[in-house]
Amino acid sequence: MPRTHIFEKVRVAARQAGLVLAIAAWIPGVAASAAPGTADGERLQSVAPNAQASSPNQASAALAPLQANFLSERPSPEARRVADWAVGSRDAGGLPFVVIDKVSARVFVFEASGVLRGASTALFGLARGDDSVPGIGSRKLSTIRPEERTTPAGRFVAELGRDFHQDILWIDYDAALSLHRVVTGNPGDRRQARLLSPLAAEKRISYGCINVPAAFYDGVVLGAFTGTNGIVYILPEQHALEDVFRPLRTWPSPPAPAPPAPAPPALAPGPR
């Protein structure tokens, strides 16, 4: 029987069954889509032999939010941009992460999913600056001059550990930089009162470490980092944001906020 007759019978049968078959192998130059779950998989395999099925983790990542969820918090534009980038680019690598805004004196702790776990005010290094003095981590506190007491900016891999007295979140072990419960040993520092102050200038008092309320450390930080490490992003206060976090140079900027709606026209006075 001529091949064209065979093709015609197959085509009619496929139409009656409501299916579309790939019959390019029967007649060169003739192509059609395959029935779901049959020849199309083989065709895709021949076109892209290295293609692999998505893993459950890849599928979950595809469904992950593309922006950080700050819940009811109102972060600075810089804090939001870094948090959104950490989530959208997967820079945090599926780990909990922290965004620390020195200018606004705020700490934001996120679950690995990108949802805010908690936020708090905090205390920072006495001196403004975004770099650590070389070798500062091996020096005694009494030798660190006021202008050297900075909280450096950058991206850090952090984990829970201990100093001589308590458990802390180590941010940069070599620079002796950590986040911990507020230190109250020197009454003259007024650290508890500074935490309660609404003034950002009042938040600069430490040797560089980030001091947070004890309840926040115990209820939020410990819960996020117990059994795992995580990422800490400390925003700069002097350097440009894109110079500290270079991938932001090519990361899409957030859309500009919509302009406010125009005020309604004034009504003409009515009869008196």
TAZIVEN-V985425 format. One record per residue. SS is DSSP state (H for helix, E for strand, C for the rest). PHI is phi in whole degrees, -180 to 180 (none if undefined). OMEGA is omega in whole degrees, 0 to 359 (* if undefined). Layout:
ss:SS phi:PHI omega:OMEGA
ss:SS phi:PHI omega:OMEGA
//
This chain:
ss:C phi:none omega:180
ss:C phi:-59 omega:181
ss:H phi:-64 omega:179
ss:H phi:-65 omega:177
ss:H phi:-66 omega:177
ss:H phi:-61 omega:179
ss:H phi:-60 omega:183
ss:H phi:-65 omega:180
ss:H phi:-66 omega:180
ss:H phi:-64 omega:181
ss:H phi:-61 omega:180
ss:H phi:-65 omega:180
ss:H phi:-63 omega:180
ss:H phi:-65 omega:179
ss:H phi:-64 omega:180
ss:H phi:-66 omega:181
ss:H phi:-84 omega:180
ss:C phi:76 omega:183
ss:C phi:-120 omega:174
ss:C phi:-122 omega:186
ss:C phi:-108 omega:173
ss:C phi:-86 omega:185
ss:C phi:-121 omega:179
ss:C phi:-60 omega:179
ss:C phi:-70 omega:179
ss:C phi:-78 omega:182
ss:C phi:-129 omega:181
ss:C phi:-57 omega:178
ss:C phi:88 omega:178
ss:C phi:-106 omega:182
ss:C phi:-131 omega:176
ss:C phi:-148 omega:179
ss:C phi:-76 omega:181
ss:C phi:-88 omega:174
ss:C phi:-65 omega:183
ss:C phi:-56 omega:174
ss:C phi:81 omega:181
ss:C phi:-120 omega:190
ss:H phi:-67 omega:183
ss:H phi:-65 omega:178
ss:H phi:-62 omega:179
ss:H phi:-68 omega:180
ss:H phi:-65 omega:178
ss:H phi:-63 omega:179
ss:H phi:-63 omega:182
ss:H phi:-72 omega:179
ss:H phi:-76 omega:182
ss:C phi:-131 omega:185
ss:C phi:-65 omega:181
ss:C phi:-90 omega:181
ss:C phi:-67 omega:180
ss:C phi:-127 omega:178
ss:C phi:-66 omega:179
ss:C phi:-67 omega:176
ss:C phi:-80 omega:177
ss:H phi:-57 omega:179
ss:H phi:-66 omega:178
ss:H phi:-66 omega:179
ss:H phi:-65 omega:179
ss:H phi:-66 omega:179
ss:H phi:-63 omega:180
ss:H phi:-66 omega:181
ss:H phi:-94 omega:183
ss:C phi:-69 omega:179
ss:C phi:-65 omega:180
ss:C phi:-91 omega:179
ss:C phi:-135 omega:175
ss:C phi:-72 omega:180
ss:E phi:-105 omega:181
ss:C phi:-86 omega:182
ss:C phi:54 omega:183
ss:C phi:-92 omega:180
ss:C phi:-72 omega:177
ss:C phi:-120 omega:183
ss:C phi:-77 omega:173
ss:C phi:-69 omega:177
ss:H phi:-57 omega:180
ss:H phi:-68 omega:179
ss:H phi:-65 omega:179
ss:H phi:-65 omega:182
ss:H phi:-64 omega:180
ss:H phi:-67 omega:180
ss:H phi:-65 omega:178
ss:H phi:-63 omega:178
ss:H phi:-65 omega:180
ss:H phi:-60 omega:180
ss:H phi:-80 omega:186
ss:H phi:-66 omega:180
ss:C phi:-91 omega:185
ss:C phi:62 omega:182
ss:C phi:-63 omega:180
ss:C phi:-73 omega:173
ss:C phi:65 omega:179
ss:C phi:76 omega:180
ss:C phi:-111 omega:171
ss:C phi:-62 omega:180
ss:E phi:-145 omega:184
ss:E phi:-130 omega:173
ss:E phi:-112 omega:183
ss:E phi:-115 omega:183
ss:E phi:-109 omega:182
ss:C phi:-67 omega:183
ss:C phi:-64 omega:179
ss:C phi:-89 omega:180
ss:C phi:57 omega:181
ss:E phi:-130 omega:176
ss:E phi:-123 omega:180
ss:E phi:-120 omega:180
ss:E phi:-108 omega:184
ss:E phi:-116 omega:168
ss:C phi:-68 omega:177
ss:C phi:-60 omega:180
ss:C phi:-74 omega:182
ss:C phi:96 omega:178
ss:E phi:-93 omega:182
ss:E phi:-61 omega:176
ss:E phi:-93 omega:179
ss:E phi:-180 omega:180
ss:E phi:-139 omega:183
ss:E phi:-158 omega:166
ss:E phi:-73 omega:183
ss:C phi:-157 omega:175
ss:E phi:-109 omega:185
ss:E phi:-133 omega:182
ss:E phi:-59 omega:183
ss:C phi:-59 omega:183
ss:C phi:-93 omega:175
ss:C phi:-82 omega:182
ss:C phi:161 omega:185
ss:C phi:-118 omega:182
ss:C phi:-130 omega:175
ss:C phi:-91 omega:174
ss:C phi:-69 omega:180
ss:C phi:-54 omega:177
ss:C phi:79 omega:185
ss:H phi:-65 omega:183
ss:H phi:-68 omega:181
ss:H phi:-103 omega:182
ss:C phi:-97 omega:174
ss:C phi:-73 omega:181
ss:H phi:-58 omega:183
ss:H phi:-66 omega:181
ss:H phi:-97 omega:183
ss:C phi:-88 omega:183
ss:C phi:-73 omega:182
ss:H phi:-54 omega:182
ss:H phi:-72 omega:179
ss:H phi:-96 omega:186
ss:C phi:-89 omega:183
ss:C phi:-103 omega:169
ss:C phi:-105 omega:187
ss:C phi:-70 omega:177
ss:C phi:-95 omega:176
ss:E phi:144 omega:178
ss:E phi:-106 omega:185
ss:E phi:-134 omega:170
ss:E phi:-93 omega:188
ss:E phi:-115 omega:176
ss:E phi:-154 omega:179
ss:E phi:-71 omega:177
ss:E phi:-160 omega:181
ss:E phi:-139 omega:164
ss:C phi:-105 omega:183
ss:C phi:-73 omega:190
ss:C phi:-120 omega:190
ss:C phi:-156 omega:173
ss:E phi:-79 omega:183
ss:E phi:-143 omega:172
ss:E phi:-100 omega:179
ss:E phi:-74 omega:177
ss:E phi:-100 omega:176
ss:E phi:-141 omega:186
ss:C phi:-63 omega:183
ss:C phi:-63 omega:179
ss:C phi:-94 omega:181
ss:C phi:56 omega:180
ss:E phi:-103 omega:181
ss:E phi:-147 omega:171
ss:E phi:-113 omega:185
ss:E phi:-153 omega:176
ss:E phi:-61 omega:182
ss:C phi:-60 omega:179
ss:C phi:-90 omega:185
ss:C phi:-122 omega:185
ss:C phi:-68 omega:181
ss:C phi:-107 omega:182
ss:H phi:-57 omega:181
ss:H phi:-66 omega:179
ss:H phi:-75 omega:180
ss:C phi:52 omega:188
ss:H phi:-69 omega:177
ss:H phi:-63 omega:179
ss:H phi:-66 omega:179
ss:H phi:-64 omega:178
ss:H phi:-61 omega:181
ss:H phi:-83 omega:183
ss:C phi:-73 omega:177
ss:C phi:-81 omega:184
ss:C phi:-89 omega:180
ss:H phi:-64 omega:180
ss:H phi:-64 omega:179
ss:H phi:-75 omega:186
ss:H phi:-89 omega:183
ss:E phi:-103 omega:184
ss:E phi:-153 omega:189
ss:E phi:-82 omega:175
ss:C phi:-81 omega:179
ss:C phi:141 omega:181
ss:C phi:-71 omega:178
ss:E phi:-95 omega:178
ss:E phi:-101 omega:178
ss:E phi:-127 omega:177
ss:C phi:-57 omega:183
ss:H phi:-59 omega:181
ss:H phi:-64 omega:178
ss:H phi:-69 omega:179
ss:H phi:-61 omega:184
ss:H phi:-70 omega:186
ss:H phi:-90 omega:185
ss:H phi:-115 omega:185
ss:H phi:-67 omega:180
ss:H phi:-60 omega:180
ss:H phi:-64 omega:182
ss:H phi:-77 omega:189
ss:H phi:-108 omega:177
ss:C phi:-66 omega:178
ss:C phi:82 omega:181
ss:C phi:-156 omega:168
ss:C phi:-96 omega:183
ss:E phi:-164 omega:183
ss:E phi:-114 omega:176
ss:E phi:-119 omega:176
ss:E phi:-111 omega:177
ss:E phi:-104 omega:184
ss:C phi:-76 omega:179
ss:C phi:-77 omega:174
ss:C phi:-120 omega:178
ss:C phi:-123 omega:177
ss:C phi:-73 omega:174
ss:C phi:-70 omega:182
ss:H phi:-57 omega:182
ss:H phi:-71 omega:177
ss:H phi:-78 omega:178
ss:H phi:-85 omega:179
ss:C phi:-115 omega:189
ss:H phi:-61 omega:178
ss:H phi:-59 omega:178
ss:H phi:-65 omega:180
ss:H phi:-63 omega:180
ss:C phi:-111 omega:179
ss:C phi:-84 omega:183
ss:C phi:-58 omega:176
ss:C phi:-73 omega:178
ss:C phi:-65 omega:178
ss:C phi:-63 omega:179
ss:C phi:-67 omega:180
ss:C phi:-63 omega:179
ss:C phi:-66 omega:178
ss:C phi:-65 omega:180
ss:C phi:-65 omega:179
ss:C phi:-66 omega:179
ss:C phi:-64 omega:180
ss:C phi:-70 omega:179
ss:C phi:-64 omega:181
ss:C phi:-63 omega:179
ss:C phi:-68 omega:180
ss:C phi:-81 omega:177
ss:C phi:-68 omega:180
ss:C phi:-62 omega:180
ss:C phi:-84 omega:179
ss:C phi:-63 omega:181
ss:C phi:-90 omega:*
//
